[in-house]
Amino acid sequence: DHSIAIGQTRQGTLTRDDVLLRSDSTYAQPWTIQGRAGQTVTIDLESDAFDAYMFLRGPGISGGRDFQDDDSGGNCHARLTATFPKDGEYEIDVNTADHYATGSFTLSVTSGSKPKSVARCSRQ
């Protein structure tokens, strides 16, 4: 069950059984969340196994860089603050900045916005 609610923290593992994005050779794992129009949330994706990357898809979102993040959580973690444009089910895609990377991660969603971290990603 890859679903998460606002206020929850969930553990997961990105594996070779997840969706392979052929465009950049990375694995992606979709998580669903229910959103209300005008509601602002901060999504944090942390992993010590890979350089965390995520994007958000759903009603009223038409791509673009506003709904994806690589290192705003600091230390190679992803943090995305988003305001849902419409009511409905959204998809948080757990992804990596590294080709074919896998491993465990922590995904959390909190209400409201959090500042971006200035801690640099020093992973080689």
C-alpha positions in Angstrom: 0.0 0.0 0.0 1.8 3.1 -1.3 -0.4 5.8 0.1 0.4 8.5 2.6 -1.8 11.1 4.4 -0.9 14.6 5.6 0.8 14.2 9.0 2.2 10.8 8.2 5.8 9.5 7.9 6.2 6.2 6.0 9.2 4.0 5.3 9.8 2.5 1.9 12.4 0.9 -0.4 13.0 1.7 -4.0 13.9 -1.5 -5.9 14.6 -2.8 -9.3 10.9 -4.0 -9.4 9.7 -0.3 -9.5 9.0 1.6 -12.6 12.2 2.2 -14.7 12.1 5.7 -16.3 13.9 5.0 -19.6 14.5 8.8 -20.2 17.0 9.0 -17.4 17.6 5.4 -16.2 16.1 5.9 -12.8 13.6 4.0 -10.8 10.4 5.6 -9.6 7.8 4.5 -7.0 4.4 6.2 -7.0 2.7 7.1 -3.7 -0.9 8.5 -3.5 -2.1 11.3 -1.4 -5.5 13.0 -1.2 -5.4 16.8 -1.7 -7.8 19.7 -1.2 -7.7 22.7 -3.4 -5.7 25.5 -1.8 -4.1 23.2 0.8 -0.4 23.7 1.2 1.9 20.7 2.2 5.6 20.0 2.5 6.7 16.6 1.3 10.1 15.4 2.5 12.0 12.5 0.9 15.1 11.4 2.8 17.5 8.5 1.9 21.0 7.6 2.9 21.1 5.1 0.0 20.5 7.5 -2.9 20.3 11.2 -3.9 16.6 11.7 -3.3 14.5 13.3 -6.1 10.7 13.6 -6.3 7.9 15.0 -8.3 4.2 15.5 -7.8 1.5 14.8 -10.3 -2.3 15.2 -10.3 -5.3 17.3 -11.1 -4.4 20.8 -12.2 -0.6 20.1 -12.4 0.9 20.3 -15.8 4.5 19.4 -15.2 7.2 22.1 -15.0 9.9 22.6 -12.4 7.4 23.9 -9.7 6.3 20.4 -8.8 9.7 18.6 -8.5 12.7 18.8 -6.2 16.2 17.4 -5.9 18.1 18.9 -2.9 15.9 21.4 -1.1 15.8 19.1 2.0 19.5 19.5 2.5 22.2 16.8 2.5 20.9 15.3 -0.8 17.3 15.0 0.5 14.4 16.3 -1.4 11.8 18.8 0.0 8.8 20.1 -2.0 6.3 22.6 -0.8 3.2 22.6 -2.9 -0.3 24.0 -2.9 -2.8 21.6 -4.4 -4.6 23.3 -7.3 -7.7 21.1 -7.1 -9.4 18.5 -4.9 -8.4 14.9 -5.8 -5.9 12.2 -5.7 -2.3 13.2 -6.3 0.8 11.1 -6.9 4.1 11.6 -5.2 6.8 9.9 -7.3 9.8 8.8 -5.2 12.8 9.0 -7.6 16.6 9.4 -7.5 19.1 11.7 -9.2 21.4 8.7 -9.6 21.1 6.2 -12.5 19.7 2.8 -11.4 19.9 3.7 -7.7 17.9 1.7 -5.1 17.5 1.6 -1.4 15.5 2.5 1.6 13.9 5.9 2.1 11.6 7.9 4.5 8.7 9.9 3.0 6.8 12.4 5.1 4.1 14.9 4.5 3.4 17.8 6.8 0.8 20.6 6.7 2.0 24.0 5.7 5.3 25.1 4.3 8.9 24.6 5.5 11.9 26.5 4.4 14.4 25.0 2.0 17.6 23.7 3.6 21.0 25.3 2.8 22.9 22.1 3.7 24.7 21.2 0.5 24.6 17.8 -1.1 28.1 16.5 -0.9 27.5 13.0 -2.2 29.9 12.1 -5.0 
